[in-house]
Amino acid sequence: MVPFTTAVVFLFLFVLQTSVSKMFGWTAPDVPLLASIYFGLRYMKTAGWQAGILSGLLQDVSSFGLTGINILSKGLCGMGTGLLMENHFIDRETPVTWVILIFLSTGLNQAILLGYTASFFDAQVSFWAGFWAALGQAFVNLLLGLPLFSTLIWLEARMRRMLGIRQA
């Protein structure tokens, strides 16, 4: 019940991302990437990987692009976050950890997308242009990700108390 509610929140935010940001032409946070990071943090490697694949598939299908690149990048980010969590390298409730993971995952995601563009479409990709794009996207992801992660942790704790579920 609790992971399902979290998934519904991310689905709602994804609908907002695809509709509102395109309507106004804003740079939108990468909600599928944030979902894969969050599920990796909260529910470990397998859930992060699954959330990354599902959110990447949703993003690929809604973008009318080539299917697969977002599945790969989001799946790797979710699985990587879950692996770090399972091996006790990170603490899931520390905001500094969230900042580091959002920056690293955004960088990995952008590197995979740029590598894909450069290799399959023979596009000339400038390192600095890609770096500044990744940095800008990371800051936009942080603007949504930090309050969102905090709110979701609070919401999950409240739901667990209401349902009488003990967290392991």
C-alpha positions as CSV (number, residue, x, y, z in Angstrom):
1,M,0.0,0.0,0.0
2,V,2.7,2.5,0.9
3,P,4.9,1.9,-2.2
4,F,1.8,2.0,-4.3
5,T,0.9,5.5,-2.9
6,T,4.5,6.6,-3.6
7,A,4.2,5.4,-7.2
8,V,1.0,7.3,-7.6
9,V,2.6,10.5,-6.4
10,F,5.4,10.1,-8.9
11,L,2.9,9.3,-11.7
12,F,1.0,12.4,-10.9
13,L,4.2,14.5,-11.0
14,F,5.2,12.9,-14.3
15,V,1.9,13.9,-15.8
16,L,2.5,17.4,-14.6
17,Q,6.0,17.3,-16.0
18,T,4.9,16.3,-19.5
19,S,2.0,18.7,-19.6
20,V,2.8,21.9,-17.7
21,S,6.5,22.1,-18.7
22,K,5.8,21.6,-22.4
23,M,2.9,24.1,-22.2
24,F,5.1,26.8,-20.8
25,G,8.5,25.7,-22.3
26,W,10.2,25.3,-18.9
27,T,13.1,23.0,-18.1
28,A,11.4,20.3,-16.1
29,P,12.8,18.1,-13.4
30,D,13.4,14.6,-14.5
31,V,10.6,12.9,-12.5
32,P,11.3,9.3,-13.7
33,L,15.0,9.7,-12.6
34,L,13.9,11.0,-9.2
35,A,11.5,8.0,-8.9
36,S,14.2,5.5,-9.6
37,I,16.5,7.2,-7.1
38,Y,13.8,7.3,-4.4
39,F,12.8,3.7,-4.8
40,G,16.4,2.6,-4.8
41,L,16.9,4.6,-1.5
42,R,13.8,3.3,0.2
43,Y,13.3,-0.2,-1.1
44,M,16.9,-1.3,-2.2
45,K,18.4,-2.6,-5.5
46,T,15.6,-4.6,-7.0
47,A,12.9,-2.0,-6.4
48,G,15.1,0.8,-7.7
49,W,15.9,-1.2,-10.8
50,Q,12.2,-2.0,-11.4
51,A,11.1,1.6,-10.8
52,G,13.8,2.8,-13.1
53,I,12.8,0.5,-15.9
54,L,9.1,1.2,-15.5
55,S,9.6,5.0,-15.3
56,G,12.1,4.9,-18.2
57,L,9.6,3.0,-20.3
58,L,6.9,5.5,-19.4
59,Q,9.2,8.3,-20.4
60,D,10.2,6.6,-23.6
61,V,6.7,5.9,-24.6
62,S,5.5,9.4,-23.9
63,S,8.4,11.1,-25.7
64,F,7.7,9.4,-29.0
65,G,11.5,8.8,-29.3
66,L,13.5,5.7,-29.6
67,T,12.5,3.2,-26.9
68,G,15.2,1.9,-24.7
69,I,17.6,4.7,-23.8
70,N,15.6,6.0,-20.8
71,I,14.9,2.4,-19.7
72,L,18.7,1.8,-19.6
73,S,19.7,5.1,-17.9
74,K,16.9,5.2,-15.3
75,G,17.3,1.4,-14.5
76,L,21.0,1.8,-13.9
77,C,20.5,4.9,-11.7
78,G,17.9,3.1,-9.6
79,M,19.9,-0.1,-9.3
80,G,23.1,1.8,-8.5
81,T,21.3,3.7,-5.7
82,G,19.9,0.5,-4.4
83,L,23.3,-1.2,-4.4
84,L,24.8,1.7,-2.5
85,M,22.0,1.4,0.0
86,E,22.2,-2.3,0.4
87,N,26.0,-2.2,1.0
88,H,25.5,0.5,3.6
89,F,27.5,3.1,1.8
90,I,24.8,5.8,2.1
91,D,22.1,6.8,4.6
92,R,18.7,7.1,3.1
93,E,17.4,9.8,5.4
94,T,20.3,12.3,5.1
95,P,19.6,15.2,2.7
96,V,23.3,15.4,1.8
97,T,23.0,11.9,0.5
98,W,20.1,13.0,-1.6
99,V,22.0,15.9,-3.1
100,I,25.0,13.7,-4.0
101,L,22.8,11.0,-5.5
102,I,20.7,13.4,-7.5
103,F,23.9,15.1,-8.9
104,L,25.6,11.7,-9.7
105,S,22.5,10.1,-11.2
106,T,21.7,13.2,-13.3
107,G,25.3,13.2,-14.6
108,L,25.1,9.5,-15.4
109,N,21.7,9.9,-17.1
110,Q,22.9,12.8,-19.2
111,A,26.2,11.0,-20.1
112,I,24.2,7.9,-21.3
113,L,21.8,10.1,-23.4
114,L,24.7,12.1,-24.9
115,G,26.7,9.0,-25.6
116,Y,23.6,7.4,-27.3
117,T,23.1,10.6,-29.4
118,A,26.7,10.8,-30.4
119,S,27.1,7.1,-31.3
120,F,23.8,6.4,-33.1
121,F,23.1,9.7,-34.8
122,D,26.7,10.9,-35.5
123,A,26.0,14.1,-33.6
124,Q,28.9,16.2,-32.5
125,V,28.6,16.5,-28.8
126,S,30.6,19.1,-27.0
127,F,31.9,18.1,-23.6
128,W,31.3,21.5,-22.1
129,A,27.8,21.9,-23.6
130,G,26.9,18.5,-22.1
131,F,28.5,19.4,-18.8
132,W,26.6,22.6,-18.4
133,A,23.3,20.9,-19.6
134,A,23.8,18.2,-17.0
135,L,24.6,20.7,-14.3
136,G,21.5,22.8,-15.1
137,Q,19.4,19.6,-15.1
138,A,20.9,18.6,-11.8
139,F,19.9,21.9,-10.1
140,V,16.4,21.6,-11.5
141,N,16.1,18.1,-10.2
142,L,17.3,19.2,-6.8
143,L,14.7,21.9,-6.6
144,L,12.0,19.3,-6.8
145,G,13.8,16.3,-5.4
146,L,14.8,17.5,-2.0
147,P,11.3,18.7,-0.9
148,L,9.7,15.7,-2.6
149,F,11.9,13.1,-0.9
150,S,11.3,14.8,2.5
151,T,7.6,14.9,1.9
152,L,7.4,11.3,0.8
153,I,9.3,10.0,3.8
154,W,7.0,12.0,6.1
155,L,3.9,10.6,4.2
156,E,5.2,7.1,4.3
157,A,5.8,7.3,8.1
158,R,2.4,8.8,8.6
159,M,0.7,6.0,6.6
160,R,2.6,3.3,8.4
161,R,1.5,4.7,11.8
162,M,-2.1,4.9,10.6
163,L,-2.1,1.4,9.2
164,G,-0.1,0.0,12.2
165,I,2.8,-1.2,10.1
166,R,6.2,-1.5,11.8
167,Q,9.1,-0.5,9.6
168,A,12.0,-3.0,9.7
